[in-house]
Structure formats: structure tokens, C-alpha cells
Amino acid sequence: MRNILVAVLGSTPAILTEAIYYYARLAEQPVLFSEIHVYTTGPGRKLACEQLFGTRQSGQYFALLKTLHMDVQQITFGENNIHAIIGADGLPLADVRTKEESLCVADQLCAGLQKLRADDDVVIYATMAGGRKTMGIYLTMAMQLLSRAGDRLFHVLPDPRIEEARMRDFYFPCKTLLINGKKILPSDIRIDCDEVPLLHWPWSQGVENFTFSELQARRQREVDWSGRPPSITFDLRARKVSIGEQAIETGTTGFLWYAYFAQRVKRLGEEPASLDLSALQTYWERLYARVAAAQKKLNGAPLRWTAPQLRDGHLPLNPENAREHAALMELEALFFYASGRGDEADFALRMNVDLSSGNHNNLQLRTYLSKLAGELKRVLGPLLAEHYSIRQTARGSGTYWLAVAPERIKFVNGPKASTLAVGTR
């Protein structure tokens, strides 16, 4: 694992050296950092570079490494790791005093932390002691919104005697100090560190790119919805889906299948609504071949499925495939209501694309379901998306379902009850 130190600084770069020294020498379990990132203002960056690096490695950071018997190459830290917060005008902030300036800090801290936490081998140690109070607060909030198990948030404090004497040239214990006429040996100098507990978000993984406001809204939604999941609403006439107040982009075909699985849950209940895609594919291919052969025998014209044939009784029910016949009957009725208004009126064409491949494991329908799951994950986050995706009933299974309670599924602007066939289970 790589330990990475993240800090906000103002006019006291000593906070950084004190933190490095504490974890290397004083912590109960020593921690060595492999990389450091600092966020500060434009003037803060200039001051940090001057005091920490100096000229020709004359700064306090290099003195600290010498005291710790560490090589410069052991830690990735240089001027490029001291980031000046950029304001709305594209220039480094001179100070952090307004709400707008604080949000710039929050957004850039979130961006940096999200980039670091994308690596599972990284543990983030964040010190909130430096800079304006709002900088430390926003670093605290960003860590709380993004933390994983193992990440640490802490506040480091120098020896009280040093604080009382207001010594601004103390960076870490390395020499005897004279305070109020008393000598204090390096071994007697205290540095205290208070690690602040964090709540962890185990479902947040991978690379994310949210602003602070977006991230805060997502976390609030995850907390709210975990206790009271919202309804999923299908507007059949507009072909739109929303979960709570959040719109979901599905595309025409994605909407058809999403509404179809939801319709089955609404009518049958969660588990009985599960659907074996392989069985449905096999039945469709046999049904289409039989009907297409009969059509060709009659007039030689290719089969066009431009009006409900299953629902209207034009095609006989095969008792051996009653469940699949009923499933296709429902789908056909929904298709012609939601998708058959001039832009795609051929049900056979749609089914031949989605349910015909010659390979049960390579159906186009599976691709649509995967894309839908990806969109839900993008919009809702991994935790909530899991509850609203059409997914396999078990890993490796060919049976899919929508595990949403029937009472949390709503259809608006739909047809009369008699328009959509219900068939049998």
C-alpha cells in the first residue's frame, strides 16, 4: 500500500513538516508517505516553496529528510505537488474569503482526492490544520464524502510551549530550543496528532469526477434513498423514465425493455416476473420461422409485423410454450403502444435484432440491459443502481428480473387496461 499525504496550507508550511515528522517518529505505528499533495493559495504556494524547498535544497523539507535519514527519492514531493487553487477567473486565488472562493477550494480538493482514491493501493492521510478555517472544513467534508476504509483525517498540533511562545520558525524537533529562558531538548518536544473518525463509503469505487456540490448531493441521495427508496416512473407516451426526481436516459429500445420488465413485476410480483432470456429467444425464433414460412407460402412477401398478431389472436397459442407466448404477447402490446408510432412499427424486426443471435450468451438484449445498468450506475451511483437495474437472478444465470417492489413502480400516460394483453404466467 502507498500512503499519500494531502494538506491544505496557508501561511504556516510547518504544519506539513510536523505531520511528516509525527507519523515517521512519534506515531504508535510509524507511517512513511510515498507522495505528498498540498493545496493552497497563490501567495501560500510561493511561501511554501520558499520555506520548504529554498534554493539548492536548503529548505526545511530537506532538513527534515536529513533528520529522518530519508533519501529525497523516497517521497514524491516537489513544487509540482504544491497546487495553487484556481479561481473563477482562471488565476490562483490570493485568499479564500467568499463563498465562491471556498467552492473553488472544495471542487479542486474533491478532484484531487477522487483521482487519488481511484487507486485501490492508496491510503489517503489528510491534515486539516492549515489555511483558512473554511479550507480545513472543506477538506474535512471532501474526505467524509469520499473516504474508504483505511483513509485518515487528522489534526496535528505542535508543543503547547511553542504555540504559547508563537515561534514561527519551528518546523519539527531537530535542535534545542530556548523558550522563556528554559532549554527544551528535541526529545522533549511534543507534537500531538488527533485522528478524526470518518464514515466510509464501501460502494464507491473506480474513477469519479464530481464537483463538491454534485458529490454532496449524491451522498445525500444515497442516505435518503437507502431508508426510503423512491418510485420508478414510466411515462409510456413520452417514453421517459425517472427514479424519484432523477431522469434516466434509456433510448427508445432501452425504454421498451425497461418498461417491459417493470410491467411484469407490476402484474406478477418480483420473483414470478423473472424471465429466462434463452427460453424466450428459442420460442421467438421458432415462432417467427413458422409464421414467416406460412406468410411466404401464401404470397411470397416477407413477414411484416406491423400490428399486434399475438394479442389479437392471429397466431395460435402453443400450449408447450404458454409462458413464453404470454411474455411475447405482453411485449408485443407494449411495443405497439410505446414504440410503434411511425418510427419503428415492425415488431419482428425489433425482436430479430434483440432475440436472434444463434448464441444465448450473445443476445443484443443483454447489451441493452448492460448499457441500462451502466447509465443507472453513472447517474445514481453503484449502490442505488443495483436496486433499479434489470439483472440476473444469480451469477451466470440466463434468467433476469427487476427486483423492485410492485408498489414502487408507476406507469403514467399509459393505455387503458384492456389495451395491453396480460396472458398467463
C-alpha positions, 0 to 999 in steps of 0.5 A, a space after each residue: 500500500 502507498 500512503 499519500 499525504 494531502 494538506 491544505 496550507 496557508 501561511 504556516 508550511 510547518 504544519 506539513 513538516 510536523 505531520 511528516 515528522 509525527 507519523 515517521 517518529 512519534 506515531 504508535 505505528 510509524 507511517 512513511 508517505 510515498 507522495 505528498 499533495 498540498 493545496 493552497 493559495 497563490 501567495 501560500 504556494 510561493 511561501 511554501 516553496 520558499 520555506 520548504 524547498 529554498 534554493 539548492 535544497 536548503 529548505 526545511 523539507 530537506 532538513 527534515 529528510 536529513 533528520 529522518 535519514 530519508 533519501 529525497 527519492 523516497 517521497 514524491 514531493 516537489 513544487 509540482 505537488 504544491 497546487 495553487 487553487 484556481 479561481 473563477 477567473 482562471 488565476 490562483 486565488 490570493 485568499 479564500 474569503 467568499 463563498 465562491 472562493 471556498 467552492 473553488 477550494 472544495 471542487 479542486 480538493 474533491 478532484 484531487 482526492 477522487 483521482 487519488 482514491 481511484 487507486 485501490 493501493 492508496 491510503 489517503 492521510 489528510 491534515 486539516 490544520 492549515 489555511 483558512 478555517 473554511 479550507 480545513 472544513 472543506 477538506 474535512 467534508 471532501 474526505 467524509 464524502 469520499 473516504 474508504 476504509 483505511 483513509 485518515 483525517 487528522 489534526 496535528 498540533 505542535 508543543 503547547 510551549 511553542 504555540 504559547 511562545 508563537 515561534 514561527 520558525 519551528 518546523 519539527 524537533 531537530 535542535 534545542 530550543 530556548 523558550 522563556 529562558 528554559 532549554 527544551 531538548 528535541 526529545 522533549 518536544 511534543 507534537 500531538 496528532 488527533 485522528 478524526 473518525 470518518 464514515 466510509 463509503 464501501 460502494 464507491 469505487 473506480 474513477 469519479 469526477 464530481 464537483 463538491 456540490 454534485 458529490 454532496 448531493 449524491 451522498 445525500 441521495 444515497 442516505 435518503 434513498 437507502 431508508 426510503 427508496 423512491 418510485 420508478 416512473 414510466 411515462 409510456 407516451 413520452 417514453 421517459 423514465 425517472 427514479 424519484 426526481 432523477 431522469 434516466 436516459 434509456 433510448 427508445 429500445 432501452 425504454 421498451 425493455 425497461 418498461 417491459 420488465 417493470 410491467 411484469 413485476 407490476 402484474 406478477 410480483 418480483 420473483 414470478 416476473 423473472 424471465 429466462 432470456 434463452 427460453 424466450 429467444 428459442 420460442 421467438 425464433 421458432 415462432 417467427 420461422 413458422 409464421 414467416 414460412 406460412 406468410 411466404 407460402 401464401 404470397 411470397 412477401 416477407 413477414 411484416 409485423 406491423 400490428 399486434 398478431 399475438 394479442 389479437 389472436 392471429 397466431 395460435 397459442 402453443 400450449 408447450 410454450 404458454 409462458 413464453 407466448 404470454 411474455 411475447 404477447 405482453 411485449 408485443 402490446 407494449 411495443 405497439 403502444 410505446 414504440 410503434 408510432 411511425 418510427 419503428 412499427 415492425 415488431 419482428 424486426 425489433 425482436 430479430 435484432 434483440 432475440 436472434 443471435 444463434 448464441 444465448 450468451 450473445 443476445 443484443 438484449 443483454 447489451 441493452 440491459 448492460 448499457 441500462 445498468 451502466 447509465 443507472 450506475 453513472 447517474 445514481 451511483 453503484 449502490 442505488 443502481 443495483 436496486 433499479 437495474 434489470 439483472 440476473 437472478 444469480 451469477 451466470 444465470 440466463 434468467 433476469 428480473 427487476 427486483 423492485 417492489 410492485 408498489 414502487 413502480 408507476 406507469 403514467 400516460 399509459 393505455 387503458 387496461 384492456 389495451 395491453 394483453 396480460 396472458 398467463 404466467 
